[in-house]
């Protein structure tokens, strides 16, 4: 696309002589065309509001999550060819990946670190969206940010489940017992708990049926589902008129100019039903407020995606992935811990087995089912409960959302505190240990 | 054509992009170099040099390079030890250092490495190709190499500090009465026979049930031992050594008697205990002995004689497992308890009770035995007292006749 073709070749957007191109648009028009003519760039608008690109507004956490997901798919592909999902061979095949396969240890470390980071970054993304009120709609027509928020909640659950299913695959003690703890919490759901556990495990014990179930979920259904939702999540952002912050800018500028500007309508190739999204021309024409997606947005996306890759790659060189003893149903490690992102639940479960007289409240039910159930429900319906004004959308710690932000931050702080206690300060028999206190020496065979 | 709007972003962002590019290149170099820098490349080069010096460059050129493994499908083992230990099958490096040293030929003749691999005998992590991970001890791999340094760590009695390897020999050779080259285990097996461990413990499906079944005691995980009263190393092996030396010290309420085992005895027995594992060993890997642990013909004949002699009641009831009754010609293999010929006076001096009282209200070990192992009705207890008196009378008679039998047997 560097220049208009000078030969008599057919001239249309997307038709290029060169199989590879590097773009140096000479005009805004050409920069806009680049988005239209390139499949990968289609999810960007031609122009974006400058404030949307700010590092310190979104911290680009959503992009980083997507980059981690991409990295997980890419690093998962070679592992797919090397890992054998059988209880007899899984452990050995992971040992082979660690010791024998060229770059195998690095690929596995990349996959593992990216998975852990993805859980963390997706969570931070959720925290950011809440604190900026970014699930709130602005001035645009056809906006449904609240549904994109719900989509996000589903995606964080999928991310957790993806990580959890991956946890079992090495078939070592860590895997076996983390999944034991996790599925036992699930079985405390009243009435259907044991059935849920049996459905997850494909039986009553963790065995080959569980392994193949988790494997297929891990490599096909969950990433497929997450990928589809991710595409939808991105598309909705465009439908909703970009980041909430952009709405806010429009609101502020239109306020300054009392007179309404002219409008333009765009058809979206029949994707959108009814009236096409309406975009205020004032925003489009204020070139001091916008930049072309090509190259300014694309370049920042590159920075975030490649930056994420670089960070994970470097961490993978220095943080070896553990592989414990082969799974042994007869020997429970002490302590047996769930994956770290469920440890706040495990901590609550162990703390909330309450006895009132002869009546015992089952901790697993309270901490493992009721509490996360309430939190999740509240999280999902929050956009409808949040009655703050439109101005609060896309602003960090807006004054009108002071109270809900405080409550949210307290819950987040409690979850983080429990996670930290569960991860670093719980030793054998779930006894409390300060980080500087040594755990009792673990015995060995010889 | 309208002009391109000026943008402040390239100025800010391009340097960041450049830095990230550099980071990516650096990380690629780091992981590529880390992956290439392996100990085994050094050892292979060194071995090649040694062969070239000794046998000429032509011979050295035939040495294969790269990662090597012995894959034994029957035992699900892929032993990569030979990646570094290239000299094991070469003649002429008998005095070289590890990993270049020649393996002693005799064990390899009977246990060809292509059939047995390395780790099934030596222990260690066959998957690994780095020295520390392969030999251990290393976290999350419970079978370190059972070599000299491990024996030295336990201050093994005797000259052979590498004797712990015999634990792995005995996984296949457990039913041998005696095996060449397994002195430590042979010694322990003899102790098991002589001390009558079977009086209380089942071993290979034969024995008493006062103590735990020991047939697969080697499978017990380290976590399942109570190591709280153990000083020094917290390992299953150390626990067994300490337990054999003084059972009450590690398990205060045990009824297991103190046999006064010395260090060598205790270590040998501990090794034997850990070797009693469920072995994932195919049948044709085992030595050609019956997979049972039968009594010898002599032992069977002895037992038969005792069963029909004057002391038959003591044999039938099971007393003879621990006690001899020498006056009636009953000889116990274990001799854990005192000779019952003199029980009538013994109960007085030991427990301050008459024999009648003691049989009816036993104390100590016998209270456990008589409530769990040998449960007698009141009527049977009367018989027991009667029989003990008969034995004592016989003892007095023999003593008077000057032909008293010794406790170790009178026939």
Interface residues (C-beta under 8 A of the other chain):
Chain A: X25 X26 X27 X28 X29 X30 X31 X53 X88 X92 X95 X96 X98 X99 X100 X102 X103 X105 X106 X172 X173 X287 X291 X292 X295 X296 X299 X300 X302 X303 X306 X307 X309 X310 X313 X314 X316 X317 X322 X323 X324 X325 X328 X330 X331 X332 X333 X334 X441 X442 X443 X444 X445 X446
Chain B: X1 X2 X3 X4 X5 X7 X9 X10 X13 X14 X16 X17 X20 X21 X23 X24 X26 X27 X28 X30 X31 X32 X34 X35 X67 X76 X78 X80 X127 X128 X129 X130 X133 X137 X140 X141 X142 X143 X144 X146 X150 X164 X221 X222 X223 X224 X225 X227 X234 X235 X236 X237 X239 X274
